[in-house]
Every structure is written in structure tokens, then in C-alpha cells.
Amino acid sequence: MLIRWRYFLHRLVRFEYWDMKVFYFPVAIYLLYLAAKARSLTFFAAANPAMRMGGVGYSKYAILSAIDSQFVPPTLFFPVATSASTVLARLEQEQWQFPLIIKPDMGERGQGVERLINRQELEQYLQMFSGAFMLQKFLTLPIELGVFYHRFPINGKSAITSITRKHFLTLEGTGKHTVAQLLEKSPRYVLQLERFRQKQPDLLQKILPKGEQLRLEPIGNHCRGTIFLDARQHISPEMVAVFDQIVQPMQGFYYGRFDLKTESFEALQRGQLQIMEVNGVASEAAHIYQPGYSLRRAYSDVFQHISILNRIAHENKQLGFEYPSLKTFWQAFKKR
């Protein structure tokens, strides 16, 4: 019972675990204020004319397709629900091998994203999922980042305001404890225990040799135990120039986060990166979820980004882009 209370208090005092509705309540009030000034509840959708509703209910594949292929991992798109046999035939035709990443064409916060290691997992996934989806080759590059970029439409000034480095759920063996026991020892990782009981029960009984490290989760989402680290110290003019080049063919993209992998920060500054996903107006500057980041600083950073979003939307309105109707936005929102 004492342990349960310790874990409960651990989550209670760290806003990174809070329900999004609770954390974003003050932000919602600010958005309503900006909406009143703009006389439109959907003003923010004008920030990214290149994306449906600015990046709500949009096609991930469509926006990736606008990027030069050198910056995107090999991707296969299936616009409708597809049988496993058809997908496997396509993989054989393209000479693709597992592991692969599969993800819905629409979705947020990593919902439905999985790494598949064999055809059986592909078949199981497709039995549970219907709709458009993508397959990407799994990237073994060592560093995964979320890079938040914006560019103002009128003066063209651009900046990177957030870099989040992802530290995946990894355990270090003691030679004595099972994987389950190692998870139980961490107030952060114990939250993943039930998921692994359902997904990989045999793995939980394994005893790791002393000093051996085991990465349990290849998907870089906070809800899967990934630790988000503030890496803004790596922002440089060279890096901004790289993203200026990337967004050039993305006509109408001004605000959002690029989820990517790279060999090193030096390689990133040379333009050596692979973009797995692009997020629009619903993006978060995820560095705020670094353990120990203060709530005051987090809200300051969030409001700063909302202010940038507001300015970009207002400038696009000046340039002739109309705010969508509430009905049109709601239809897109329901599809996300």
C-alpha cells in the first residue's frame, strides 16, 4: 500500500503525468481569448494552409509526400483498409524486410503506432485496425528528436524554438532481478508493467545479467515510458537553415514539429536526418515534459508557442487565407 501511495504522489506532483484536459485548461482559456479577438473559433487553422485544418484531421502521408524524399524514410501508403495478404505481397514486391513501423494515416500522440517484427504481428494489427495506414522502414539511427520550427509568412523570419530528445524505456540488469522487478523499482516504469504483462509476459520473468541494458520500447512516446529531455542547447543557425530548406517545397507550412531520427547533432546540422512524421497546429513543444521542469516555465513556453501560432494565423489571414467554418473544422476534428 505504501508503494502505491509513493507512485501516486510521484505522478500527482509531476505535471508530465497529468491528464491533458487538466494541464491545457488555462491554455484553452487563452485560445478562447485569441478566438474572440480574431472573431473565429478556428483561427489557428490558418497557420498551416498546407495541412487540412492547419494540422487537425490531416493526412500524415500527404504532408510527408511534400518533403524531398532524401529526408523521409521509405514509406508505403495504403489509402483504404487492406488485407494482410495484399500488404505482404506489396512488401515482397518492394523487397522490404521486417522490422517495420506501421501507423494510421490520421491520429495523434502516437496512437496506433507499432513496430512489427514479423508477418504474424502485421496480420494481428490489421485484424484490429481499419482505415488508411502507412508502413515505414524501421530506422536504426541512434538519436530521435522532436524539432519545433516556425516561419512567419510576411517577413519570412524562421526559428527553432524547441528540441526534445527521447530516451527510450531501457533497463539495466543487476544479475538478480527480473525485468518485472526492475520495472517495479521505478515510479516511472512501473506504469508500463501491466502493458508488458499483456504483450510480453515471458519477457517479464527474464533476469538480465549485471550491467546489461535492454531497451523494452522502440516507440518514442511518453505514454510508453519514454523520457523527454530538453535539448534546446543544440539549436543553431545552421540547423534553422536545414529546416528552411526542408519546408521550402511544403507550400503553406509555417508552424509545427518534425519527429525525426539522426546519427548525431552534428549530422543534423549537415542536413543528415530522416523525418518520420510532421505535426501541425496541435504540436507540442515536448521539451516541457523533461523530468523536473517547472510548471511555471512549462506554461510560459506553451503560451509563447500559442502567441507565435496566433501571429502566423493572423498574417496568413492578411495574405488572403480565410478561417474555416466551425462546421468544416468539426468534420475534420472527428476524423482525427
Residue pairs with C-beta under 8 A, 6 or more apart in sequence:
6 187
7 187
7 190
7 191
10 17
10 187
10 188
11 17
11 187
11 191
14 291
15 23
15 295
15 298
16 222
16 228
16 289
16 291
16 293
26 299
27 299
27 302
27 303
27 306
30 303
30 306
31 44
31 306
34 43
34 44
34 306
34 310
35 41
35 42
35 43
38 310
38 313
38 314
38 317
38 323
40 323
41 326
41 329
42 53
42 323
42 324
42 325
42 326
42 328
42 329
43 310
43 313
43 314
43 317
43 323
44 54
44 281
44 309
44 310
44 313
45 53
45 54
45 56
45 281
45 313
45 323
45 324
45 329
46 54
46 312
46 313
46 314
46 316
46 317
46 321
46 322
46 323
47 54
47 55
47 254
47 255
47 280
47 281
47 309
47 312
47 313
47 316
48 54
48 55
48 252
48 253
48 254
48 255
48 256
48 280
48 281
49 251
49 252
49 316
49 321
50 63
50 66
50 250
50 251
50 252
50 253
51 58
51 63
51 252
51 253
51 256
51 280
51 281
52 58
52 59
52 332
53 281
53 324
53 328
53 329
53 332
53 333
54 255
54 280
54 281
54 313
55 256
55 279
55 280
55 281
55 282
55 283
56 280
56 281
56 282
56 329
56 332
56 333
56 336
57 106
57 331
57 332
57 333
57 334
57 335
57 336
58 106
58 280
58 332
58 336
59 105
59 106
59 132
60 103
60 104
60 105
60 106
60 107
60 134
60 277
60 278
61 75
61 77
61 105
61 132
61 134
63 250
63 253
63 278
63 280
64 72
64 75
64 275
64 277
64 278
66 249
66 250
66 251
66 253
67 246
67 249
67 250
67 275
67 278
68 246
68 249
71 246
71 271
71 273
71 274
71 275
72 274
72 275
73 136
73 137
73 139
73 274
73 275
73 276
74 94
74 96
74 136
74 137
75 134
75 135
75 136
75 137
76 90
76 91
76 94
76 96
76 134
76 135
76 136
77 105
77 132
77 133
77 134
78 87
78 132
78 133
78 134
78 135
79 105
79 132
80 131
80 132
81 126
81 129
81 130
81 131
82 126
82 133
83 126
84 119
84 122
84 123
84 126
84 127
87 122
87 126
87 135
88 119
88 122
91 100
91 135
96 135
96 137
98 116
98 117
98 118
98 119
99 115
99 116
99 117
99 138
100 115
100 116
100 122
100 135
100 136
100 137
100 138
101 113
101 114
101 115
101 116
101 135
101 136
101 137
101 138
101 276
102 112
102 113
102 114
102 116
102 122
102 125
102 133
102 134
102 135
102 136
103 112
103 113
103 114
103 133
103 134
103 136
103 277
104 111
104 112
104 113
104 129
104 131
104 132
104 133
104 134
105 131
105 132
105 133
105 134
106 131
106 132
106 335
106 336
107 113
107 336
108 279
108 282
108 336
109 221
109 223
110 219
110 220
110 221
110 223
110 224
112 129
112 133
113 219
113 221
114 121
114 125
114 219
115 138
115 218
115 219
116 122
116 125
136 276
138 218
139 261
139 274
139 276
141 261
141 262
141 263
141 274
142 261
142 263
142 264
143 165
143 261
143 262
143 263
143 264
143 265
143 268
144 165
144 166
144 168
144 220
144 259
144 260
144 261
145 163
145 164
145 165
145 166
145 231
145 259
145 260
145 261
145 262
145 268
146 162
146 163
146 164
146 166
146 228
146 257
146 258
146 259
146 260
146 286
147 160
147 162
147 163
147 239
147 243
147 257
147 258
147 260
148 160
148 161
148 162
148 163
148 256
148 257
148 283
148 285
148 305
149 158
149 159
149 160
149 161
149 240
149 243
149 247
149 255
149 256
149 257
149 258
150 158
150 159
150 161
150 254
150 255
150 256
150 308
150 309
150 312
151 157
151 158
151 159
151 244
151 247
151 254
151 255
152 158
152 254
152 311
152 312
152 315
153 254
153 312
153 315
153 316
153 319
154 315
154 318
154 319
158 240
158 243
158 244
159 240
160 235
160 239
160 240
160 243
161 232
161 285
161 304
161 305
161 308
162 232
162 257
162 285
162 286
162 287
162 301
162 305
163 230
163 231
163 232
163 234
163 235
163 287
164 228
164 229
164 230
164 231
164 285
164 286
164 287
164 289
165 228
165 229
165 230
165 231
166 220
166 226
166 227
166 228
166 229
167 226
167 227
167 228
167 229
168 215
168 216
168 217
168 218
168 220
168 225
168 226
169 189
169 192
169 215
169 216
169 217
169 224
169 225
169 226
170 213
170 214
170 215
170 216
171 179
171 182
171 183
171 189
171 208
171 213
171 214
171 216
172 182
172 208
172 211
172 212
172 213
172 214
173 182
173 207
173 208
173 209
173 210
173 211
173 212
173 213
173 214
174 182
174 208
174 210
175 207
175 208
175 209
175 210
176 207
177 185
177 207
177 208
178 204
178 205
178 206
178 207
179 196
179 203
179 204
179 205
179 206
179 207
179 208
179 214
179 216
180 193
180 196
180 204
180 205
182 189
182 208
183 189
183 190
183 192
183 193
183 196
183 204
184 190
184 193
188 225
188 227
189 225
191 225
192 216
192 217
192 224
192 225
193 204
195 224
196 203
196 204
196 216
197 204
203 216
208 214
216 225
217 224
217 225
217 226
219 226
220 226
220 259
222 228
222 286
222 289
227 290
227 291
228 286
228 287
228 289
228 290
229 287
229 290
230 287
230 290
230 293
231 265
231 287
232 287
234 265
234 268
236 269
238 269
239 268
239 269
242 268
242 269
242 270
242 271
242 273
243 258
245 271
246 258
246 275
247 253
253 278
253 280
254 312
254 316
255 280
255 281
255 283
255 308
255 309
255 312
256 278
256 279
256 280
256 281
256 283
257 278
257 279
257 283
257 284
257 285
257 286
258 275
258 277
258 278
258 279
259 275
259 276
259 277
259 278
259 279
260 268
260 273
260 274
260 275
260 276
261 273
261 274
261 276
262 268
262 272
262 273
262 274
263 272
267 273
281 309
284 302
285 301
285 302
285 305
287 293
287 301
288 297
288 298
288 301
288 302
313 323
317 323
